[in-house]
Amino acid sequence: MTRLLPVSGILAVGMGIAWLIPASAAWLGRGSLPDYAVVMVGPALILGGVLALWRGFRELRPDLIPAPVRAAMIGNALFLSFCALELSDGLIRQGGRIFYWTSILFLPALVVLYGQVLARRWAWWTARVAAGLLTVWFVGFLLIIPFAHLKGDGGAIPWWGRIYVTGVTLAFASVSAYAFRSLGRTECREYYGLAHRV
């Protein structure tokens, strides 16, 4: 239980930073900040995260969690931060759109992250299966992107937009594949009580 507070703090800081990226892009593009109530969610998450980290700093012991488990948790936290970025982008730059595939997956990913922190067996199984499926999913998209007719708000996306989509998809595929591999390591299985310690 002692790991919950610092992990929550790290997650809140990451999500707060990701939340501010669309606001910064809108500000640089238009020269004025969008809806302040939406923008202030980012600094509130960062402040709350820093306070949680400060409060739980003594419990922040990375050596208690094996490196492969930390890698899988970081992959999950990156995905949750991306969900925050997508939600913020929808609210700030896309006219208040909040329903997207990341909004469906946010809560399950959050539950799995806390299951990972608490070393629950179901969290290992869920994270391993999800990482494997996501790896196949994103690699499949990598194969389709060169031939697909990709569209944005203004019609067909330019060549640099295709490179951006390829880069983001490649990053997700890499993180998912690494999380899948990390979760299969012996020390990771021992942490979740799925293998006996030697």
Kinemage of the C-alpha trace (Angstrom):
@kinemage 1
@onewidth
@group {chain A} dominant
@subgroup {mainchain}
@vectorlist {calphas} color= white
{ca met a 1} P 0.000 0.000 0.000
{ca thr a 2} L 2.897 2.395 0.646
{ca arg a 3} L 3.676 2.588 -3.084
{ca leu a 4} L 0.238 3.955 -4.018
{ca leu a 5} L 0.907 7.577 -3.051
{ca pro a 6} L 4.207 8.096 -4.898
{ca val a 7} L 2.996 6.207 -7.986
{ca ser a 8} L -0.168 8.336 -7.980
{ca gly a 9} L 2.011 11.438 -7.733
{ca ile a 10} L 4.201 10.430 -10.672
{ca leu a 11} L 1.122 9.568 -12.736
{ca ala a 12} L -0.600 12.879 -11.913
{ca val a 13} L 2.496 14.897 -12.888
{ca gly a 14} L 2.811 13.006 -16.187
{ca met a 15} L -0.872 13.434 -16.984
{ca gly a 16} L -0.747 17.121 -16.048
{ca ile a 17} L 2.168 17.747 -18.408
{ca ala a 18} L 0.418 15.824 -21.195
{ca trp a 19} L -2.795 17.785 -20.525
{ca leu a 20} L -0.971 21.083 -21.140
{ca ile a 21} L 0.490 20.114 -24.539
{ca pro a 22} L -2.694 20.861 -26.586
{ca ala a 23} L -3.214 24.106 -24.631
{ca ser a 24} L 0.358 25.150 -25.447
{ca ala a 25} L -0.126 24.258 -29.127
{ca ala a 26} L -3.375 26.263 -29.244
{ca trp a 27} L -1.722 29.211 -27.518
{ca leu a 28} L 1.232 29.184 -29.923
{ca gly a 29} L -1.107 28.875 -32.917
{ca arg a 30} L -3.693 31.485 -31.925
{ca gly a 31} L -1.770 33.683 -29.530
{ca ser a 32} L -4.412 33.334 -26.817
{ca leu a 33} L -5.232 30.633 -24.294
{ca pro a 34} L -8.452 28.658 -24.720
{ca asp a 35} L -10.954 27.966 -21.923
{ca tyr a 36} L -9.076 28.620 -18.663
{ca ala a 37} L -11.155 26.110 -16.669
{ca val a 38} L -10.026 23.304 -19.000
{ca val a 39} L -6.408 24.516 -19.097
{ca met a 40} L -6.160 24.713 -15.294
{ca val a 41} L -6.739 20.951 -14.973
{ca gly a 42} L -3.093 20.458 -16.076
{ca pro a 43} L -1.491 22.633 -13.373
{ca ala a 44} L -3.899 21.171 -10.781
{ca leu a 45} L -2.778 17.635 -11.697
{ca ile a 46} L 0.886 18.666 -11.556
{ca leu a 47} L 0.469 20.380 -8.176
{ca gly a 48} L -1.476 17.448 -6.737
{ca gly a 49} L 1.137 15.039 -8.100
{ca val a 50} L 4.015 17.001 -6.603
{ca leu a 51} L 2.243 17.110 -3.221
{ca ala a 52} L 1.616 13.340 -3.371
{ca leu a 53} L 5.271 12.747 -4.267
{ca trp a 54} L 6.445 14.983 -1.437
{ca arg a 55} L 4.108 13.228 1.006
{ca gly a 56} L 5.072 9.734 -0.140
{ca phe a 57} L 8.750 10.373 -0.877
{ca arg a 58} L 9.961 8.019 1.867
{ca glu a 59} L 7.943 5.161 0.375
{ca leu a 60} L 9.397 5.765 -3.109
{ca arg a 61} L 11.714 2.755 -3.127
{ca pro a 62} L 12.348 1.603 -6.710
{ca asp a 63} L 14.418 -1.322 -5.420
{ca leu a 64} L 11.245 -2.889 -3.961
{ca ile a 65} L 9.810 -3.279 -7.464
{ca pro a 66} L 11.866 -5.274 -10.015
{ca ala a 67} L 12.997 -3.390 -13.116
{ca pro a 68} L 10.748 -5.341 -15.551
{ca val a 69} L 7.705 -4.526 -13.410
{ca arg a 70} L 8.679 -0.846 -13.341
{ca ala a 71} L 9.064 -0.909 -17.138
{ca ala a 72} L 5.551 -2.338 -17.568
{ca met a 73} L 4.142 0.236 -15.130
{ca ile a 74} L 5.864 3.063 -16.987
{ca gly a 75} L 4.367 1.803 -20.248
{ca asn a 76} L 0.916 1.867 -18.664
{ca ala a 77} L 1.530 5.348 -17.190
{ca leu a 78} L 2.620 6.629 -20.617
{ca phe a 79} L -0.592 5.284 -22.110
{ca leu a 80} L -2.645 6.999 -19.374
{ca ser a 81} L -0.786 10.268 -20.027
{ca phe a 82} L -1.582 9.896 -23.732
{ca cys a 83} L -5.259 9.450 -22.790
{ca ala a 84} L -5.085 12.743 -20.858
{ca leu a 85} L -3.467 14.420 -23.885
{ca glu a 86} L -6.220 13.132 -26.189
{ca leu a 87} L -8.982 14.304 -23.843
{ca ser a 88} L -7.383 17.729 -23.480
{ca asp a 89} L -6.935 17.997 -27.256
{ca gly a 90} L -10.573 17.115 -27.799
{ca leu a 91} L -11.754 19.731 -25.307
{ca ile a 92} L -9.382 22.503 -26.397
{ca arg a 93} L -8.731 22.095 -30.107
{ca gln a 94} L -11.554 19.927 -31.427
{ca gly a 95} L -14.642 21.713 -30.212
{ca gly a 96} L -15.266 19.800 -27.000
{ca arg a 97} L -14.992 16.239 -28.340
{ca ile a 98} L -14.500 13.912 -25.389
{ca phe a 99} L -15.440 10.523 -26.823
{ca tyr a 100} L -12.493 8.709 -28.398
{ca trp a 101} L -10.937 5.246 -28.088
{ca thr a 102} L -8.676 6.518 -25.314
{ca ser a 103} L -11.667 7.638 -23.249
{ca ile a 104} L -12.976 4.049 -23.275
{ca leu a 105} L -9.611 2.536 -22.294
{ca phe a 106} L -8.627 5.096 -19.638
{ca leu a 107} L -10.423 3.576 -16.624
{ca pro a 108} L -9.448 -0.056 -17.363
{ca ala a 109} L -5.807 1.012 -17.837
{ca leu a 110} L -5.916 2.947 -14.550
{ca val a 111} L -7.328 -0.065 -12.676
{ca val a 112} L -4.633 -2.319 -14.186
{ca leu a 113} L -1.898 0.152 -13.167
{ca tyr a 114} L -2.996 0.070 -9.533
{ca gly a 115} L -3.324 -3.703 -9.742
{ca gln a 116} L 0.296 -3.764 -10.934
{ca val a 117} L 1.396 -1.535 -8.065
{ca leu a 118} L -0.328 -3.836 -5.573
{ca ala a 119} L 1.148 -6.962 -7.274
{ca arg a 120} L -2.184 -8.583 -8.096
{ca arg a 121} L -2.068 -11.695 -10.264
{ca trp a 122} L -5.039 -10.572 -12.348
{ca ala a 123} L -3.127 -7.373 -13.155
{ca trp a 124} L -0.198 -9.396 -14.511
{ca trp a 125} L -2.482 -11.474 -16.723
{ca thr a 126} L -4.448 -8.447 -17.901
{ca ala a 127} L -1.335 -6.356 -18.588
{ca arg a 128} L 0.441 -9.205 -20.415
{ca val a 129} L -2.532 -10.019 -22.642
{ca ala a 130} L -3.228 -6.321 -23.311
{ca ala a 131} L 0.434 -5.620 -24.136
{ca gly a 132} L 0.511 -8.560 -26.561
{ca leu a 133} L -2.729 -7.529 -28.276
{ca leu a 134} L -1.664 -3.884 -28.496
{ca thr a 135} L 1.674 -4.889 -30.017
{ca val a 136} L -0.087 -6.855 -32.764
{ca trp a 137} L -2.624 -4.029 -33.226
{ca phe a 138} L -0.009 -1.289 -33.673
{ca val a 139} L 2.274 -3.409 -35.866
{ca gly a 140} L -0.777 -4.085 -38.059
{ca phe a 141} L -1.375 -0.352 -38.357
{ca leu a 142} L 2.276 0.183 -39.242
{ca leu a 143} L 1.798 -2.146 -42.190
{ca ile a 144} L -1.388 -0.366 -43.295
{ca ile a 145} L -0.282 3.291 -42.943
{ca pro a 146} L 1.767 3.474 -46.187
{ca phe a 147} L -1.244 2.313 -48.241
{ca ala a 148} L -4.182 3.803 -46.336
{ca his a 149} L -6.008 6.976 -47.336
{ca leu a 150} L -5.517 8.979 -44.143
{ca lys a 151} L -7.797 11.961 -43.517
{ca gly a 152} L -7.628 14.851 -41.088
{ca asp a 153} L -10.036 17.713 -40.385
{ca gly a 154} L -9.011 19.464 -43.614
{ca gly a 155} L -9.076 16.403 -45.899
{ca ala a 156} L -6.185 14.133 -46.843
{ca ile a 157} L -3.195 14.545 -44.553
{ca pro a 158} L 0.128 15.722 -46.037
{ca trp a 159} L 3.265 13.562 -46.221
{ca trp a 160} L 4.585 14.902 -42.910
{ca gly a 161} L 1.304 13.941 -41.238
{ca arg a 162} L 1.811 10.376 -42.441
{ca ile a 163} L 5.323 10.421 -40.937
{ca tyr a 164} L 3.879 11.712 -37.640
{ca val a 165} L 1.234 8.953 -37.552
{ca thr a 166} L 3.907 6.365 -38.344
{ca gly a 167} L 6.154 7.700 -35.566
{ca val a 168} L 3.400 7.671 -32.931
{ca thr a 169} L 2.272 4.182 -33.980
{ca leu a 170} L 5.864 2.914 -33.911
{ca ala a 171} L 6.324 4.371 -30.404
{ca phe a 172} L 3.166 2.618 -29.156
{ca ala a 173} L 4.192 -0.660 -30.796
{ca ser a 174} L 7.652 -0.459 -29.204
{ca val a 175} L 6.351 0.354 -25.716
{ca ser a 176} L 3.744 -2.425 -25.939
{ca ala a 177} L 6.287 -4.990 -27.150
{ca tyr a 178} L 8.752 -4.023 -24.418
{ca ala a 179} L 6.041 -4.215 -21.734
{ca phe a 180} L 5.010 -7.662 -23.015
{ca arg a 181} L 8.617 -8.863 -22.909
{ca ser a 182} L 9.235 -7.328 -19.466
{ca leu a 183} L 6.152 -8.966 -17.970
{ca gly a 184} L 7.445 -12.364 -19.078
{ca arg a 185} L 10.714 -12.075 -17.143
{ca thr a 186} L 11.233 -14.375 -14.145
{ca glu a 187} L 11.654 -11.572 -11.576
{ca cys a 188} L 8.421 -10.033 -12.812
{ca arg a 189} L 6.542 -13.299 -12.426
{ca glu a 190} L 8.008 -13.694 -8.926
{ca tyr a 191} L 6.817 -10.200 -7.973
{ca tyr a 192} L 3.257 -11.169 -8.915
{ca gly a 193} L 3.533 -14.528 -7.142
{ca leu a 194} L 3.373 -16.515 -10.381
{ca ala a 195} L 6.788 -18.149 -9.977
{ca his a 196} L 8.627 -19.435 -6.935
{ca arg a 197} L 11.709 -17.585 -5.760
{ca val a 198} L 14.898 -19.610 -5.978
